[in-house]
Amino acid sequence: MKRVIGLMSGTSLDGVDAALIETDGETIRAFGPGTEVGYSAQDRSILQDAVDRALDWGFEGEQPDFVAAEAVLTRTHVAAVRAVLDREAADAPPVDLVGFHGQTVLHKAPRDGEPGQTLQIGNGAAVAKALGIPVVYDFRSADMEKGGQGAPLAPLYHRALAHKAGLSDVAVLNLGGVANVTWLEDGQDPISFDTGPANGLIDAWCQELTDKSHDEGGQLACAGAVDLDVLAQLMSHEFFPKAAPKSLDRWDFSLAPVRGLSLEDGAATLTRFTARTVADAIRMLGEPPRVLVTGGGRHNATLMGMLEEELSRVKVEPVEAVGWRGDLIEAEAFAWLAARYERGLPTSLPSTTGASEPVCGGRRADPG
Protein backbone atom coordinates (compact mmCIF):
# COMPACT_ATOMS: atom_id res chain seq x y z
CA MET A 1 0.00 0.00 0.00
CA LYS A 2 1.14 3.54 -0.79
CA ARG A 3 0.20 6.82 0.80
CA VAL A 4 -0.66 9.05 -2.14
CA ILE A 5 -1.92 12.64 -2.39
CA GLY A 6 -4.04 13.42 -5.43
CA LEU A 7 -4.52 16.89 -6.89
CA MET A 8 -7.25 18.29 -9.13
CA SER A 9 -7.81 21.73 -10.62
CA GLY A 10 -11.03 21.81 -12.62
CA THR A 11 -12.15 23.95 -15.54
CA SER A 12 -14.05 26.24 -13.18
CA LEU A 13 -10.66 27.67 -12.16
CA ASP A 14 -11.79 28.08 -8.56
CA GLY A 15 -8.92 26.27 -6.86
CA VAL A 16 -7.03 23.06 -6.19
CA ASP A 17 -8.53 20.06 -4.41
CA ALA A 18 -6.06 17.78 -2.61
CA ALA A 19 -6.71 14.50 -0.84
CA LEU A 20 -4.66 11.70 0.67
CA ILE A 21 -5.61 8.03 0.36
CA GLU A 22 -3.86 4.77 1.16
CA THR A 23 -4.10 2.45 -1.81
CA ASP A 24 -2.37 -0.13 -3.94
CA GLY A 25 -4.19 1.09 -7.04
CA GLU A 26 -6.75 -1.69 -6.75
CA THR A 27 -8.27 -1.34 -3.30
CA ILE A 28 -8.60 1.63 -0.96
CA ARG A 29 -7.41 0.94 2.56
CA ALA A 30 -7.98 4.36 4.12
CA PHE A 31 -8.91 7.97 3.43
CA GLY A 32 -6.62 10.66 4.80
CA PRO A 33 -7.03 14.42 5.08
CA GLY A 34 -8.22 16.59 2.23
CA THR A 35 -8.51 20.29 1.51
CA GLU A 36 -9.10 22.96 -1.12
CA VAL A 37 -6.79 25.88 -1.80
CA GLY A 38 -8.53 28.62 -3.77
CA TYR A 39 -7.04 30.73 -6.51
CA SER A 40 -6.84 34.46 -5.97
CA ALA A 41 -8.60 36.75 -8.44
CA GLN A 42 -5.22 37.51 -10.00
CA ASP A 43 -4.37 33.81 -10.29
CA ARG A 44 -7.73 33.09 -11.93
CA SER A 45 -7.08 35.90 -14.41
CA ILE A 46 -3.71 34.40 -15.33
CA LEU A 47 -5.22 30.93 -15.75
CA GLN A 48 -8.16 32.24 -17.77
CA ASP A 49 -5.70 34.03 -20.04
CA ALA A 50 -3.92 30.70 -20.58
CA VAL A 51 -7.23 29.05 -21.49
CA ASP A 52 -8.11 31.89 -23.87
CA ARG A 53 -4.75 31.69 -25.62
CA ALA A 54 -5.02 27.91 -25.86
CA LEU A 55 -8.45 28.23 -27.48
CA ASP A 56 -7.06 30.73 -29.99
CA TRP A 57 -4.17 28.36 -30.72
CA GLY A 58 -6.35 25.27 -31.21
CA PHE A 59 -3.35 22.93 -31.64
CA GLU A 60 -2.42 24.79 -34.84
CA GLY A 61 1.08 26.26 -35.18
CA GLU A 62 3.46 27.08 -32.35
CA GLN A 63 2.20 26.33 -28.83
CA PRO A 64 1.68 29.44 -26.68
CA ASP A 65 3.85 30.23 -23.70
CA PHE A 66 2.16 29.09 -20.46
CA VAL A 67 5.02 29.99 -18.10
CA ALA A 68 3.02 32.44 -15.96
CA ALA A 69 0.10 30.02 -15.61
CA GLU A 70 2.40 27.12 -14.76
CA ALA A 71 4.04 29.20 -12.04
CA VAL A 72 0.57 29.77 -10.51
CA LEU A 73 -0.22 26.06 -10.79
CA THR A 74 3.07 24.96 -9.22
CA ARG A 75 2.75 27.36 -6.30
CA THR A 76 -0.88 26.52 -5.58
CA HIS A 77 -0.55 22.76 -5.95
CA VAL A 78 2.50 22.67 -3.70
CA ALA A 79 0.57 24.72 -1.12
CA ALA A 80 -2.34 22.27 -1.35
CA VAL A 81 -0.08 19.26 -0.70
CA ARG A 82 1.52 21.00 2.25
CA ALA A 83 -1.90 21.88 3.65
CA VAL A 84 -2.84 18.20 3.57
CA LEU A 85 0.44 17.25 5.24
CA ASP A 86 -0.21 19.86 7.95
CA ARG A 87 -3.45 18.03 8.78
CA GLU A 88 -1.61 14.77 9.36
CA ALA A 89 -0.54 13.51 12.75
CA ALA A 90 3.02 14.39 13.70
CA ASP A 91 4.06 10.72 13.59
CA ALA A 92 2.33 9.91 10.26
CA PRO A 93 4.45 7.97 7.74
CA PRO A 94 5.80 9.90 4.77
CA VAL A 95 3.78 10.31 1.58
CA ASP A 96 5.05 8.04 -1.20
CA LEU A 97 3.63 9.69 -4.28
CA VAL A 98 1.63 12.62 -5.66
CA GLY A 99 -0.89 12.38 -8.52
CA PHE A 100 -0.94 15.75 -10.33
CA HIS A 101 -3.67 16.30 -12.92
CA GLY A 102 -2.58 19.76 -14.01
CA GLN A 103 -4.94 22.29 -15.61
CA THR A 104 -6.84 21.44 -18.77
CA VAL A 105 -6.61 24.40 -21.14
CA LEU A 106 -7.66 22.66 -24.35
CA HIS A 107 -9.29 19.35 -25.22
CA LYS A 108 -10.13 18.24 -28.75
CA ALA A 109 -12.02 14.95 -28.94
CA PRO A 110 -11.33 12.39 -31.70
CA ARG A 111 -13.38 13.15 -34.79
CA ASP A 112 -14.03 11.41 -38.11
CA GLY A 113 -11.33 8.84 -37.47
CA GLU A 114 -8.75 11.44 -36.51
CA PRO A 115 -7.14 11.11 -33.05
CA GLY A 116 -7.91 13.75 -30.48
CA GLN A 117 -5.54 16.02 -28.61
CA THR A 118 -5.49 17.29 -25.06
CA LEU A 119 -3.34 19.65 -23.05
CA GLN A 120 -3.07 19.80 -19.27
CA ILE A 121 -0.50 22.42 -18.38
CA GLY A 122 1.53 22.15 -15.18
CA ASN A 123 5.15 21.35 -14.45
CA GLY A 124 5.23 17.94 -12.76
CA ALA A 125 9.00 18.12 -12.33
CA ALA A 126 8.76 21.49 -10.56
CA VAL A 127 6.09 20.13 -8.20
CA ALA A 128 8.21 17.06 -7.44
CA LYS A 129 11.30 19.18 -6.75
CA ALA A 130 9.43 21.58 -4.48
CA LEU A 131 7.87 18.78 -2.45
CA GLY A 132 10.68 16.23 -2.49
CA ILE A 133 8.09 13.60 -3.48
CA PRO A 134 7.77 11.72 -6.82
CA VAL A 135 4.93 13.04 -8.98
CA VAL A 136 2.86 11.21 -11.60
CA TYR A 137 1.25 13.53 -14.16
CA ASP A 138 0.05 13.74 -17.81
CA PHE A 139 -2.56 11.04 -17.32
CA ARG A 140 -4.55 11.65 -20.52
CA SER A 141 -2.10 11.70 -23.44
CA ALA A 142 -1.41 7.96 -23.61
CA ASP A 143 -5.12 7.19 -23.79
CA MET A 144 -5.60 9.56 -26.73
CA GLU A 145 -2.60 8.06 -28.49
CA LYS A 146 -4.55 4.76 -28.42
CA GLY A 147 -7.58 6.40 -29.99
CA GLY A 148 -9.33 7.17 -26.72
CA GLN A 149 -11.18 10.29 -25.65
CA GLY A 150 -8.71 10.97 -22.83
CA ALA A 151 -11.73 11.49 -20.57
CA PRO A 152 -13.32 10.81 -18.23
CA LEU A 153 -10.58 9.21 -16.11
CA ALA A 154 -12.33 8.82 -12.74
CA PRO A 155 -14.60 5.82 -13.65
CA LEU A 156 -12.22 3.10 -12.51
CA TYR A 157 -11.92 4.91 -9.19
CA HIS A 158 -15.71 5.14 -9.00
CA ARG A 159 -15.77 1.36 -9.40
CA ALA A 160 -13.24 0.95 -6.58
CA LEU A 161 -15.31 3.22 -4.33
CA ALA A 162 -18.48 1.29 -5.14
CA HIS A 163 -16.76 -2.02 -4.42
CA LYS A 164 -15.52 -0.74 -1.06
CA ALA A 165 -19.06 0.40 -0.20
CA GLY A 166 -20.66 -2.84 -1.39
CA LEU A 167 -22.60 -1.06 -4.14
CA SER A 168 -23.54 -2.34 -7.59
CA ASP A 169 -25.93 -1.31 -10.37
CA VAL A 170 -25.50 2.40 -9.77
CA ALA A 171 -24.66 5.47 -11.86
CA VAL A 172 -22.10 7.97 -10.60
CA LEU A 173 -22.68 11.42 -12.04
CA ASN A 174 -19.95 14.06 -11.88
CA LEU A 175 -21.22 17.63 -12.25
CA GLY A 176 -18.12 19.73 -12.82
CA GLY A 177 -17.65 22.18 -15.68
CA VAL A 178 -18.66 19.27 -17.91
CA ALA A 179 -20.96 16.46 -16.80
CA ASN A 180 -19.93 12.84 -17.09
CA VAL A 181 -21.53 9.61 -15.98
CA THR A 182 -20.09 6.27 -14.90
CA TRP A 183 -22.43 3.30 -15.26
CA LEU A 184 -21.54 0.50 -12.84
CA GLU A 185 -23.18 -2.87 -13.38
CA ASP A 186 -22.18 -5.93 -11.41
CA GLY A 187 -19.73 -8.13 -13.33
CA GLN A 188 -19.29 -5.67 -16.22
CA ASP A 189 -16.62 -3.14 -17.13
CA PRO A 190 -17.76 0.39 -16.25
CA ILE A 191 -19.19 2.50 -19.06
CA SER A 192 -18.52 6.23 -18.99
CA PHE A 193 -18.70 9.33 -21.15
CA ASP A 194 -19.29 13.06 -21.05
CA THR A 195 -22.99 13.89 -21.24
CA GLY A 196 -22.74 17.63 -21.97
CA PRO A 197 -22.23 20.83 -19.96
CA ALA A 198 -22.78 20.74 -16.21
CA ASN A 199 -21.82 23.93 -14.37
CA GLY A 200 -19.64 25.40 -17.11
CA LEU A 201 -22.27 27.32 -19.05
CA ILE A 202 -24.17 28.34 -15.91
CA ASP A 203 -20.96 29.68 -14.37
CA ALA A 204 -20.03 31.53 -17.56
CA TRP A 205 -23.52 33.09 -17.68
CA CYS A 206 -23.20 34.34 -14.10
CA GLN A 207 -19.70 35.67 -14.70
CA GLU A 208 -20.85 37.52 -17.82
CA LEU A 209 -23.83 39.25 -16.21
CA THR A 210 -22.93 39.50 -12.51
CA ASP A 211 -19.94 39.76 -10.22
CA LYS A 212 -20.54 36.18 -9.05
CA SER A 213 -18.58 33.13 -10.19
CA HIS A 214 -21.60 30.79 -10.12
CA ASP A 215 -25.30 30.50 -9.29
CA GLU A 216 -25.09 29.94 -5.55
CA GLY A 217 -27.46 27.13 -4.64
CA GLY A 218 -29.32 27.61 -7.92
CA GLN A 219 -31.07 30.73 -6.60
CA LEU A 220 -31.03 32.56 -9.93
CA ALA A 221 -32.36 29.56 -11.82
CA CYS A 222 -35.06 29.04 -9.21
CA ALA A 223 -36.28 32.59 -9.78
CA GLY A 224 -36.37 32.26 -13.56
CA ALA A 225 -38.43 30.51 -16.21
CA VAL A 226 -37.15 28.07 -18.83
CA ASP A 227 -37.36 29.37 -22.40
CA LEU A 228 -38.43 26.27 -24.33
CA ASP A 229 -37.38 27.62 -27.74
CA VAL A 230 -33.89 28.40 -26.49
CA LEU A 231 -33.74 25.03 -24.74
CA ALA A 232 -34.58 23.30 -28.03
CA GLN A 233 -31.81 25.26 -29.74
CA LEU A 234 -29.30 24.17 -27.09
CA MET A 235 -30.45 20.56 -27.35
CA SER A 236 -29.83 20.54 -31.12
CA HIS A 237 -26.03 20.58 -30.67
CA GLU A 238 -24.24 17.95 -32.74
CA PHE A 239 -22.63 16.39 -29.66
CA PHE A 240 -25.76 14.73 -28.29
CA PRO A 241 -26.59 12.17 -31.02
CA LYS A 242 -22.99 10.88 -31.02
CA ALA A 243 -22.44 7.39 -29.69
CA ALA A 244 -20.44 6.90 -26.50
CA PRO A 245 -17.65 6.95 -25.49
CA LYS A 246 -17.44 10.68 -26.17
CA SER A 247 -15.87 13.71 -24.52
CA LEU A 248 -16.08 17.49 -24.49
CA ASP A 249 -14.08 20.59 -23.90
CA ARG A 250 -15.90 22.96 -21.55
CA TRP A 251 -15.72 25.57 -24.31
CA ASP A 252 -17.39 23.43 -27.00
CA PHE A 253 -20.71 25.11 -26.16
CA SER A 254 -21.63 28.77 -26.45
CA LEU A 255 -23.81 31.17 -24.48
CA ALA A 256 -25.12 32.66 -27.74
CA PRO A 257 -28.55 30.94 -27.54
CA VAL A 258 -29.36 32.44 -24.12
CA ARG A 259 -28.12 35.96 -24.80
CA GLY A 260 -31.15 38.19 -24.80
CA LEU A 261 -32.82 36.35 -21.93
CA SER A 262 -32.96 37.84 -18.46
CA LEU A 263 -30.33 36.80 -15.95
CA GLU A 264 -32.78 34.52 -14.14
CA ASP A 265 -34.40 33.03 -17.25
CA GLY A 266 -30.98 32.34 -18.77
CA ALA A 267 -29.86 30.57 -15.59
CA ALA A 268 -33.09 28.53 -15.49
CA THR A 269 -32.77 27.53 -19.15
CA LEU A 270 -29.12 26.52 -18.84
CA THR A 271 -29.83 24.56 -15.67
CA ARG A 272 -32.69 22.66 -17.33
CA PHE A 273 -30.38 22.05 -20.29
CA THR A 274 -27.85 20.34 -18.01
CA ALA A 275 -30.51 18.29 -16.24
CA ARG A 276 -32.18 17.13 -19.45
CA THR A 277 -28.99 16.15 -21.27
CA VAL A 278 -27.76 14.23 -18.23
CA ALA A 279 -31.09 12.42 -17.96
CA ASP A 280 -31.14 11.62 -21.67
CA ALA A 281 -27.65 10.14 -21.44
CA ILE A 282 -28.50 8.00 -18.43
CA ARG A 283 -31.69 6.72 -20.07
CA MET A 284 -29.65 5.63 -23.08
CA LEU A 285 -27.87 3.18 -20.77
CA GLY A 286 -30.90 1.97 -18.83
CA GLU A 287 -32.51 2.89 -15.55
CA PRO A 288 -30.32 2.42 -12.49
CA PRO A 289 -31.97 2.24 -9.09
CA ARG A 290 -29.98 5.28 -7.97
CA VAL A 291 -27.75 8.05 -9.25
CA LEU A 292 -25.00 9.29 -6.94
CA VAL A 293 -23.92 12.85 -7.70
CA THR A 294 -20.47 14.28 -7.12
CA GLY A 295 -18.85 17.56 -8.17
CA GLY A 296 -19.85 21.13 -7.44
CA GLY A 297 -23.22 20.80 -9.16
CA ARG A 298 -24.60 18.72 -6.31
CA HIS A 299 -24.63 21.92 -4.23
CA ASN A 300 -27.07 23.50 -6.71
CA ALA A 301 -30.47 22.69 -5.27
CA THR A 302 -32.32 23.80 -8.40
CA LEU A 303 -30.18 21.57 -10.62
CA MET A 304 -30.64 18.60 -8.29
CA GLY A 305 -34.40 19.18 -8.26
CA MET A 306 -34.51 19.32 -12.05
CA LEU A 307 -32.52 16.10 -12.24
CA GLU A 308 -35.08 14.41 -10.00
CA GLU A 309 -37.85 15.65 -12.29
CA GLU A 310 -36.09 14.44 -15.43
CA LEU A 311 -35.21 11.06 -13.87
CA SER A 312 -38.59 10.63 -12.26
CA ARG A 313 -38.27 6.97 -11.26
CA VAL A 314 -34.64 7.08 -10.20
CA LYS A 315 -33.30 8.12 -6.81
CA VAL A 316 -30.87 11.06 -7.17
CA GLU A 317 -28.59 11.66 -4.19
CA PRO A 318 -25.31 13.40 -3.40
CA VAL A 319 -22.47 10.93 -2.88
CA GLU A 320 -22.37 11.84 0.80
CA ALA A 321 -25.42 9.57 1.11
CA VAL A 322 -23.03 6.61 0.87
CA GLY A 323 -20.21 8.23 2.84
CA TRP A 324 -18.08 9.49 -0.04
CA ARG A 325 -16.33 12.87 -0.03
CA GLY A 326 -17.98 14.68 -2.90
CA ASP A 327 -15.64 17.67 -2.88
CA LEU A 328 -12.57 15.43 -2.98
CA ILE A 329 -13.45 12.48 -5.23
CA GLU A 330 -11.65 13.88 -8.28
CA ALA A 331 -8.48 14.51 -6.24
CA GLU A 332 -8.73 11.04 -4.69
CA ALA A 333 -9.11 9.59 -8.18
CA PHE A 334 -5.80 11.02 -9.34
CA ALA A 335 -4.07 9.68 -6.24
CA TRP A 336 -5.50 6.27 -7.07
CA LEU A 337 -4.53 6.57 -10.75
CA ALA A 338 -0.98 7.50 -9.75
CA ALA A 339 -0.75 4.32 -7.68
CA ARG A 340 -2.08 2.32 -10.64
CA TYR A 341 0.49 3.89 -12.95
CA GLU A 342 3.27 2.86 -10.58
CA ARG A 343 2.07 -0.75 -10.83
CA GLY A 344 1.51 -0.70 -14.58
CA LEU A 345 -2.25 -1.18 -14.18
CA PRO A 346 -4.81 0.28 -16.61
CA THR A 347 -5.99 3.80 -15.90
CA SER A 348 -8.62 3.65 -18.67
CA LEU A 349 -10.49 0.95 -20.60
CA PRO A 350 -12.10 0.76 -24.04
CA SER A 351 -15.48 0.97 -22.28
CA THR A 352 -14.57 4.19 -20.45
CA THR A 353 -12.74 6.21 -23.10
CA GLY A 354 -12.97 4.25 -26.34
CA ALA A 355 -9.24 3.50 -26.44
CA SER A 356 -8.28 0.52 -28.57
CA GLU A 357 -7.01 -1.37 -25.52
CA PRO A 358 -6.61 -0.87 -21.76
CA VAL A 359 -4.13 1.97 -21.23
CA CYS A 360 -1.74 2.72 -18.37
CA GLY A 361 -1.39 6.48 -18.69
CA GLY A 362 0.97 8.87 -16.98
CA ARG A 363 4.52 10.12 -16.64
CA ARG A 364 6.70 10.19 -13.52
CA ALA A 365 8.88 13.04 -12.29
CA ASP A 366 11.34 12.39 -9.47
CA PRO A 367 12.46 15.16 -7.11
CA GLY A 368 16.18 14.83 -7.82
Secondary structure, DSSP 4 states (H G I P E B T S, - for coil): -EEEEEEEE-TT-SEEEEEEEEE-SSSEEEEEEEEEEEPPHHHHHHHHHHHHHHHHHTT-SSPPP-HHHHHHHHHHHHHHHHHHHHTS-TTPPPP-EEEEEEEEEEEE--BTTB--EEEEE--HHHHHHHHTS-EEE--SHHHHHTT-------HHHHHHHHHHHT--SEEEEEESSEEEEEEE-TTS--EEEEEEESSHHHHHHHHHHSS-SS-GGGHHHHHS---HHHHHHHHT-TTTTSPSS----GGGS-SGGGTTS-HHHHHHHHHHHHHHHHHHHHHHH---SEEEEESGGGG-HHHHHHHHHHTTTSEEEEGGGGT--TTTHHHHHHHHHHHHHHHT--SB-HHHH--SS-B---EEE---
